């Protein structure tokens, strides 16, 4: 196994060089031109101090040059450490330090903001012009358009270090190899029957693994990759219609917004398959999307460490709409009790997985890697159960359990009930500290558009439908629920906001 990702791309380029490879923000590039760009970038990096095994920090934008750089890293055996381009310099320095970043590739705006303190031992590159002390990527135009010979590359070296945070808030670098990305793409290509005739949309930030996965799904089989640099429901639907998108994976928060706009006249009938990812999709939203999109509609469960070990097609499993699916090929799920034994069907425990899609480990953190496994089973930190048919049901994060008076309360049980109210757009249950009970259940909820919502109405619904220990002691009506860049609810931020308000 060598450069499986870039080899597959170059095979596609050789087969059909004139075909459009990427469409992004009004620009496009053919397979042949993209192949030449990747070769120039690869040789340019090698000629300017980047060596096999070096790690490159990159504020990753949703752009053709950044995709070309991803493929160039595959070619030369370098690792990329992608970050949010808006990340403060101090936070970027912390991430880069944890990932042993030697070089930096960035736009002028980031280089001006970050100063010269980042990655001082290696090369600085400027993607979009000239910057003092940085090497301009315009110089890459002079480089060879032949693939470099890189005998050291095996495909098992680090390709991506994706950062997550531990309980201390310190970065935990998720180490993903080129061969791992190839295996993940292969599983999804076969699962969704993708071919070179597909048009595949990526509409999430490129510094997360989902967008790169979608781009790779297209480029390895010779399909068209469409990249949406900025998401709004209107832009998404316009992009789908204009480019005749046939397949996409979208995060649940995006799909919730899209579901509210499906009656506004945009024709998205070209889509044959949509997959929901990132966070559990609310039942009412799921029903609207299944009814109105008139295509295959799937939901997947997973983490950055293991990708997506389960999938469900709701048209084939209509009676399992609260599930996040059964195991995909090459994956197994096991529900773990606190004592390490296997739980019975319908018994809630920690979701563990063994899959061909799993990561290499946490970079230079063997202690964290060891703690993340129970034998061969990766411990997700999520709670769930399986039914008698092997379908997985998600119950929330272990860290999000609210322990009130010694009793465990699962936030999702409360949220699922409340989301059935027509005037609740979104809600989140979270913990607030309490002197007598340790923690109490708190709840934030936002009203549906054009509707009113009161604390009393929520309290009445909870009293009627929830057990005593599940009752929220504090209820807050808010305009928006805070979320991270991938649309997941930030319960930690909610706790911080309302802890200050009631203190």
N, C-alpha and C positions, 0 to 999 in steps of 0.2 A: 504493500500500500504506500503510495507516494502522494502526489498532489491531486487527490481525488476531486476536490472542488474545482480547482482551476483547470485540471485536465478535462473535466466534463464540460466546462464553459468553452474551452478552446475547441473541443470536438463540435460543439454547437456552432461556433463561429466558422469553422472550416466547412461545415455542411451547408450553411446558408448565410454567407457573409453580408448579403444585402438586406436581410430581414431586420426590422426594427428590434433592438434588444431592450432599450429602456426609453420610456417617455416620462419626463419629469418637468413640471413647472414651465410648460410651453416649449421645452427643448426635447430633442430625441437624438439617439445615436444608434447606428446599426451594429450588428454583431461584429462585422469586420473592423469598423472604426474603433469599437470598444476594445477589441483584441489588441489592436495597435497601441491604444492608450495604455492598457495594462502592461504591455511589454515595455513601453517607454518609461512608465512609472517605476516598474521593477528595476530596470537598468539604472535609472536616475537615482533611486535610493541606494543601490549597491555602490554606485560611483561616488556617493556623498556620505559615506561613513556608516551606513546601516548594514549590519552583518546578520548572518543566520542566528536566530535565537534572540535577537534584540527585541525589546518592547518599545512600542511607539504610542505615545499619548495622542489622542485625536478628539477634539470637540466635534462630534459626528453630526453633520447636517444631512438632511434628506436630499442628496444631490448626486449627479452622475460622477463627479470627481471622487467623492467619498466611496461610492460603490467600486470604482476602478481601483482605489487604494486597498479596499478589502480584498479584491482579487489579487492585487500585487503582493500583499502580505502572504497570501496562500502560495504564490509563486516562489518567494524567496525564503520562506520559513521564518518570517518575523511575526511577532504578536502585536495585536492592537488592543489598546485600553481606551475604549470609547467613553466619552462623558457628554453630559448635557452642555451645549455651547454656552448656556447662560450661567453655568456653575461658577461661583465666586473663586477667585484665584487661590485663596487659602484652602478651600475644600478640594479644589483640583490638585493642589500640591499633596494633600493627604492621600488622595486616591492614587496619584502617580507614585508616591513613595511606597505604598503597599503593593503596587504592581511592578516595582523595579523598572519604571519607565526611564529610558535613556534618551529618546528623541521625541520631538514634538512637531506635529503637523497641524496647522491651524490657519484660519482666516485672519486678515489684518486686525479686525475688530477684537478678536480674542487676544492676539499678541499684544496689542496696545494696552488692553485692560489687565492682562496677566503680568506684564513686565518681563524682565529677564530672569526672574528667580526660578522658573520651572525648568527642569531637565537640563541643568547647566553643563553636564559632562558630555552631552551628545549634540546632534545637529538640530537646529530649528529650521522648519520649512514653512513658507508662506504660500497658501493655495491660490490666493486671488490677487497677486501683484507683488510689489516690493515692500519690504519692511526692514528697518535697520537691524543687522545681526542675523537675519534669516535668509535662507536660500530660496529664491523664487522658483515656484514650480513651472514657470514659463520656460525655464532652462531645460525642462524635460523634453521639449519639442526637438532638441538636438540629439536625443538619445536613440539608440537602436530600437527597431520595431521587431526584433527577433526575441523569442523567449530565452531568458538567461538559463545557463546550465547551473543548477543548484543541487549537486549530488547529495548534500547533507540532509535534504528535506525527506522526511519519512511520512509526514502527515499526522504523526502523533505528538509533535511539539505544540506548544501553546499557540493558538490562533487568536483567541479572544479571552480577555479577562473582563468579565462583567461583574460590576460591584453590587453587592447587597450589604445590608448592615446587620451586625449581630446585636445582642442585647445591650452592648456597651455603646453602640452607635459607630464603632470603628468599621471601616470597610472590610468586607469578606470577599476576596476576589474569586469568582467562580471561573475555573480554568477549563476552557473548551478547546479541543483540538480540531484541526481541519477534518480529520476522519470522522470525528463525532458529528460535525455539521453535515458532512456528507451522508452519514447514516440517518440522521434526523430527516434530512430532505428526502432521502429515498423512501423512508417509511411513509411520509406524508404524500409523496407523489403516487405511491401505489394505493394508499388508503382512499384518496380522492380521485383516482383515475385521471391524473393530470397528463396532458400531452402537449406537443409543440403547438397545437391549435389554440391553447388557452391564452387568455389575457389575465394576468394575475396582479391584483392591486395590493400595494403596501401603503397604509395610511396611518401608521404609528411612528413615533420618533425613531430615527435610524440608530440611535445609541442604545436602543433596547434590542434584544435578540429577535423579537417577532418580525420586525421589518426586514432585517437581514435574512431571516428564514424565508420570507415570502419572495424577496429578490432572488435568492439562491434557488428556490423552487422553480422559478421561471428560467434562469440562465443556464441551469444544468441540463434542461431538456429542450432548449431552443424555443421556448414560449416568449411572449412579450411581457415585460415587467413594467407596470405603471406605478409611479411613486408620487404620492400626494404630500407635498411639503408641509401643508398646514390643514388641519381638520376642522371643518364645520359640516353639519348635516347637508347643507345646500351644496357646498363644494364637493362633498363625497358623491352625492347623487348626480351632480353635473359631470363629474369625472367618470363615473360608471357609464353613464349614457354616451358621452362623447367618445370614449375609448372602447366601448363595447366589452367591458370587463366581464369575465365569465366566472372568476373565482377570487375569493378573498377570505382572510381571517381578520376579524375586527374585534376590538376589546368591547366588553359588555357596556361600558359607559357610552361608547360611540353608538352602539346599536340601540341603546335606550333613546338617544336623541334622534336617530334616524327613524325609529318606529313612529315618532310623533309627526314626522314630515312626509310619510308615505302617501298621503292623500293630496299632496300639493302639485300633482301633475307630472313629476319627473318620471320618465320611462326608464326603468331599470330591469326590464324583462330579459335583457341579455344575460343576466347572472344565472348560472345553473347551480351554484353551490356557495353558501355563506356559512362560515364557522365562527362561533362565539368563543372568545378566549379571555384570559386574564383574571376575571372574577365571575362568580356565579351570577347567572342572568335571572332577573326577577321574573316570576311566573307570568304576570300580566304582560310584560314586555315580550316575553317569549311567545305568548299566544298571538299577540298582534303581528309579530314578525312572521311566524309560521303561516298565519292566515293571509297576510297581504303580500309577502314577497314571492309566493308561488314558485319556490325553487327548493332544492335540497337545503335543509337547515340543520346544522350540527352544533354541538357544544363539546368542548374539550376541557380536560382538567390537567394541570401540571404545574411545574416550577421551572425556574431557569436551570436548575441543576439536572433535572431529568427530562426536560422538555414536556411532552404530553403523552402519558401512558394510557389515557382513556379517551374514548370518543363515543358520541351518540348521534344517530341520525333520527330526528324526531318524527319524520314521516314514516320511518320503519318501526319506530318504538313509541307510538303515540301515548301509550299507557304509562310511560316511564318519564314523564316530562319534568319531574323534580330531580332526576338523576343527571350525573355528568358522564355516564356512559360505562361501557365495558372496555376491557383491555384491548389495545391495538396490537398488531403482530409484534412479537419480540418483547412484550411487557407482561408483568404479573403484579397484582395488587394484593396486599395482606393488611388486615386491620389488627393493630397491635394493642394489647392491653398494657396498663402501666407496669405490670410484672413481666412483660416481654412475651407472654403467651398470645396465641391467636384468638381473636374474638369470634363469636358466633354471628351468623347472619342477623342483621338489625341491631347489633350491639355496637354502640359508638366507641371508637378508639382512635389511635393515631394511624393515619394513612401512611403505609410504607410501600415502596415499589422496587422492583428489580427489572431493569429494562436495558436494552441495547443502546438506548439514547442517553445514558447517564454520563455525567461530566467526568473530568480527570480527578477532580478533588478541589479543595480550596488552596490556592497557590501559596506555597511555603507555609501552610498551616496544617500539618499532619494531625495536630491535636483536634482541630475543628472537623477535619475530614473523618477521623476515627469516631468522633462523637456523633457524626451524622449518620452512621451506619449501625445497624443491628445485624451483624453477620453480612450477608449479601444484600440486605434490604435497606434502601435509603429511607431515612426518617424525614418525612416532609414537614413535620411541625403542624400539620393540618389534622383536623378531626373529621371523621366520617364513618360510614358503615356500608356494608354491601347487603343486597337482598338475596333471596334464594336463587335468583337467576344470574347472580354475579354482577349486577349493576351497582356502581358506586354512587353514594350520596354524600355531598359535602356538608359539613356541620360547622365549619369555621376554623379559625386558627387557635392552637393551644394557648398562645400568649394572649388571645383575646377573650378567653373564658373569664367570666366575671364570677368571683368566688364570694358570695354574700352569706354571711353566717355559716360558713363551712359548706355551703351547697353550690354546686357548679351550675351556672346559667350560661347557655349558649346564645350569643347575640342573634344568630340567624333565626332561631325559633321565634323570637320577638319580631324581628324585621319581616319575616315571611307573612306573619299574621297581619301586621299593619299595612303592608303593601297591597293587601286586598281591598283596603278602603279606597274609594275612587278619588278622594281629594288628597291622598298622600302621594307625592311624586317620588320622594326617596326618604330613607330614614336610616339611622345607625344607632345601635345600642352600644354603650361603652361603660367602663367602670369609673367611678369616683371613690376616692378613699373615704372611709367612715370610721370614727373612733370605736363604735360598738360592734359593727358588723364586719369590719375590715374593709369591705367594698360594698357599694350599693349600685344598683342598676340605674344608669342615666340614659336618656334617649333624646336624640336630636332628630327633627323631622322637618321637611319642607313641603309646602302645599303645591298641589298640581296647578298648572297655569290657569289663571282666571278663577280660582276657587279659594275659599277660606278654610282655615284649619286652626283649631284651638287646642290648648293643652287639655281642657276638660274632655273634649271629644276623644282624644287619644287615651286619656285615663279610663274613660268608660269602656272603650274597646278592649283595652288591656284587662280590665276587671272582669269582663265577660268571657274572655277567651284564653287567659293565661293563668297559670298557677300562682299562688300567693308569692312564692319566692322569686317569680319572674317579673313581678310588678315594678315598673320604673318609679323610683322615688323622686327623681328630678326629670322634668320634661322641658325641652327647649324647642321653640319654633324658630327656624332659621331660613334664610333665602337659599343658601347653598350648603351642601355637605362637603367639607374639605376632602380633596383627593390628591393622589400623587400623579406623576406624569402619565401613568398607564391607566388612570381612571379608577384605581382602587381606593376605597374609603380609608382615610387616615384616622383611625380611632385614637392613636396617640395624640395627634394634633387636637382632636375634639376634647380629649381629657385635659390637655393643657389650657385650651381656650376657656372652658367652663369652670375649671378649678380656680382660675384667676377671678372669674366673675362672681363666684359664690364665696370666695375667701374674704 
